Amino acid sequence: MSDQTSQTMQVVKKLDGFSCAHRHYAASSHCQYVHGYERSFRLVIEGQPDPTTGWVIDFGAFKPLRAQLAHQFDHTLIISAEDPLRSLFEKLDETGGCQLRIMDNPGMEGAARWVWDTAQEFVRETTEGRARLVEVEAREADRNAVRYRG
């Protein structure tokens, strides 16, 4: 496999199935109301294949990262740290009415950045530095996506 390991390759991993609600209080559109989408994330990873396996990254190793994304985005409600209704949502969380997550930006741009920050370290550790995260695509349903390249 030595001829394969000297080449830089890109691989793509899709993590999906995260049903999530959010509210973007500052929007002047209907996005100011609580609403939801299924979120998915597509990671582009680039690096040298492992000399033993020939893989850039083991696709079977993504369970811990998927668990982190599920904690943040699966059956949760995301609001901005600056949301004027934050205390009401926190009370709803405390009483078991939702699983609240507070982010600087509850939109897909914020999600893309959050996944980047989370996945970047995962890729580095999992590949022992042979690979790096190149891009995160955060998608709400099939219609809208944001791409972030840190």
Secondary structure as the mmCIF struct_conf table of DSSP 4:
data_model
#
loop_
_struct_conf.conf_type_id
_struct_conf.id
_struct_conf.beg_label_comp_id
_struct_conf.beg_label_asym_id
_struct_conf.beg_label_seq_id
_struct_conf.end_label_comp_id
_struct_conf.end_label_asym_id
_struct_conf.end_label_seq_id
HELX_RH_AL_P HELX_RH_AL_P1 SER A 2 THR A 5
TURN_TY1_P TURN_TY1_P1 SER A 6 SER A 6
BEND BEND1 GLN A 7 GLN A 7
STRN STRN1 MET A 9 HIS A 22
TURN_TY1_P TURN_TY1_P2 TYR A 25 ALA A 26
BEND BEND2 SER A 28 SER A 29
HELX_RH_3T_P HELX_RH_3T_P1 HIS A 30 GLN A 32
BEND BEND3 TYR A 33 TYR A 33
STRN STRN2 HIS A 35 GLY A 47
HELX_LH_PP_P HELX_LH_PP_P1 GLN A 48 ASP A 50
TURN_TY1_P TURN_TY1_P3 PRO A 51 THR A 53
BEND BEND4 VAL A 56 ILE A 57
HELX_RH_3T_P HELX_RH_3T_P2 PHE A 59 PHE A 62
HELX_RH_AL_P HELX_RH_AL_P2 LYS A 63 PHE A 73
BEND BEND5 ASP A 74 HIS A 75
STRN STRN3 THR A 76 SER A 80
TURN_TY1_P TURN_TY1_P4 ALA A 81 GLU A 82
TURN_TY1_P TURN_TY1_P5 PRO A 84 LEU A 85
HELX_RH_AL_P HELX_RH_AL_P3 ARG A 86 GLU A 94
TURN_TY1_P TURN_TY1_P6 THR A 95 GLY A 96
BEND BEND6 GLY A 97 GLY A 97
STRN STRN4 LEU A 100 MET A 103
BEND BEND7 ASP A 104 ASP A 104
BEND BEND8 GLY A 107 GLY A 107
HELX_RH_AL_P HELX_RH_AL_P4 MET A 108 THR A 126
TURN_TY1_P TURN_TY1_P7 THR A 127 GLY A 129
BEND BEND9 ARG A 130 ARG A 130
STRN STRN5 ALA A 131 GLU A 140
TURN_TY1_P TURN_TY1_P8 ALA A 141 ARG A 143
STRN STRN6 ASN A 144 TYR A 148
#
